[in-house]
C-alpha cells in the first residue's frame, strides 16, 4: 500500500454534485479489473482520481451469487480466457473478499474521490448498504429482469442508477414500475452489453427515448472503444457517463481490452468536460470574448463622401461600413434630413452629437 499513497486529488467532483445534477457525473468503472489484487485496486483509484472522475466504481460479489456452475461463456469471455476456465471459474477468480472492499473504500475516501460498487447478490447488497454505506446504488444490466432484486435495491432508499443493456423499452418499463413503488430517485443508463460494443449498434438516440418515455434522468454506460460515443451522449443530455478503466489493456481478464488506460481516462474526462463547456447555458448573447470585437467587426453609419457643416443628410450621403463605433445601421432612417453641426470626412462614422 505504501507504493500507492492517496493523492488527495480534491478534484471537486463528488456525490453531492450528482445529487444536484450539475453537469455530467463521470464514473470510472474499475469493475473487476483489479484481477483480485488489492494493490491493483488502489492503483485504479489513483488513475480515476488523477483523471478527475467523479467516482470510481467496483463490483462486489461472492462466488455463486450471480453466476452458477452451468453458466456458459459468452463470446468475449471465450476470447479473453483459457478454454479450460469455465464462466463460474472466471467469476470465482475475480471475486474479492468483503474485508478488502472496506480497505478500498477507505483508500478512495483518503484520495477524496467517491467510492461506489455494484452488488451482485442479496448478501453483497446487505454488505454494500450496511457496511460500506455507499451513497448510491448502481444496478447492472444483468438485473433488469430480476424484479425481486430490483425491489430490494429500491427499498434501501438510496439513489439508484439502472443500466439497461440487452433491454427493450418494455423491459425497462417493467423494471421502473417495480422500482418506483419504493423509490423515485432513479437514473436510467442506455447501454449496449458487448465488449467492446460496435459503434453502429450504439443507438444513442435510445437514451433520449428513455428520457421522454419515462420522465427520468438519463445517461450512458459506454462499452465502445474511444471517446466519441461518450462525447455524443454528453451533447444529447446524459447526466451520468460510465466507462471501464484498466491499468493495462494487455492484462489477463474479461474487461481489460474494452477499457481505458490511465492516460486515456484523463483524455476521456477532459473531452466530456470540454463538451459541457461547448454546450454552455443556451442563452443567445454576445460572449465575453466577442464583445471586444464588436466595434472592429460590425458596421455603423459613415459618411459616403466629404460633407460640409450645416448640410441636411440624404440617403446618398450615407454608407454602412466598419468600424461599428458610430450610429447603428438600423437608425439610418432617423438621421436622413437632419442637419450636421460639423463637417465630415469620407468614411467618418456618424455620432448623435454631430446633429443640431
C-alpha positions, 0 to 999 in steps of 0.5 A: 500500500505504501507504493500507492499513497492517496493523492488527495486529488480534491478534484471537486467532483463528488456525490453531492454534485450528482445529487444536484445534477450539475453537469455530467457525473463521470464514473470510472468503472474499475469493475473487476479489473483489479484481477483480485489484487488489492494493490491493483485496486488502489492503483485504479483509484489513483488513475480515476482520481488523477483523471478527475472522475467523479467516482470510481466504481467496483463490483462486489460479489461472492462466488455463486451469487450471480453466476452458477456452475452451468453458466456458459461463456459468452463470446468475449469471455471465450476470447479473453480466457483459457478454454479450460476456465469455465464462466463460474471459474472466471467469476470465482477468480475475480471475486474479492473478499468483503474485508478488502472492499472496506480497505478500498473504500477507505483508500478512495475516501483518503484520495477524496474521490467517491467510492461506489460498487455494484452488488451482485447478490442479496448478501453483497447488497446487505454488505454494500448498504450496511457496511460500506454505506455507499451513497448510491446504488448502481444496478447492472444490466444483468438485473433488469429482469430480476424484479425481486432484486430490483425491489430490494435495491429500491427499498434501501432508499438510496439513489439508484442508477439502472443500466439497461443493456440487452433491454427493450423499452418494455423491459425497462418499463417493467423494471421502473414500475417495480422500482418506483413503488419504493423509490423515485430517485432513479437514473436510467443508463442506455447501454449496449452489453458487448465488449467492446460494443460496435459503434453502429449498434450504439443507438444513442438516440435510445437514451433520449427515448428513455428520457421522454418515455419515462420522465427520468434522468438519463445517461450512458454506460459506454462499452465502445472503444474511444471517446466519441460515443461518450462525447455524443451522449454528453451533447444529447443530455446524459447526466451520468457517463460510465466507462471501464478503466484498466491499468493495462489493456494487455492484462489477463481478464474479461474487461481489460481490452474494452477499457481505458488506460490511465492516460486515456481516462484523463483524455476521456474526462477532459473531452466530456468536460470540454463538451459541457463547456461547448454546450454552455447555458443556451442563452443567445448573447454576445460572449465575453470574448466577442464583445471586444470585437464588436466595434472592429467587426460590425458596421455603423453609419459613415459618411459616403463622401466629404460633407460640409457643416450645416448640410441636411443628410440624404440617403446618398450621403450615407454608407454602412461600413466598419468600424461599428463605433458610430450610429447603428445601421438600423437608425439610418432612417432617423438621421436622413434630413437632419442637419450636421453641426460639423463637417465630415470626412469620407468614411467618418462614422456618424455620432448623435452629437454631430446633429443640431 
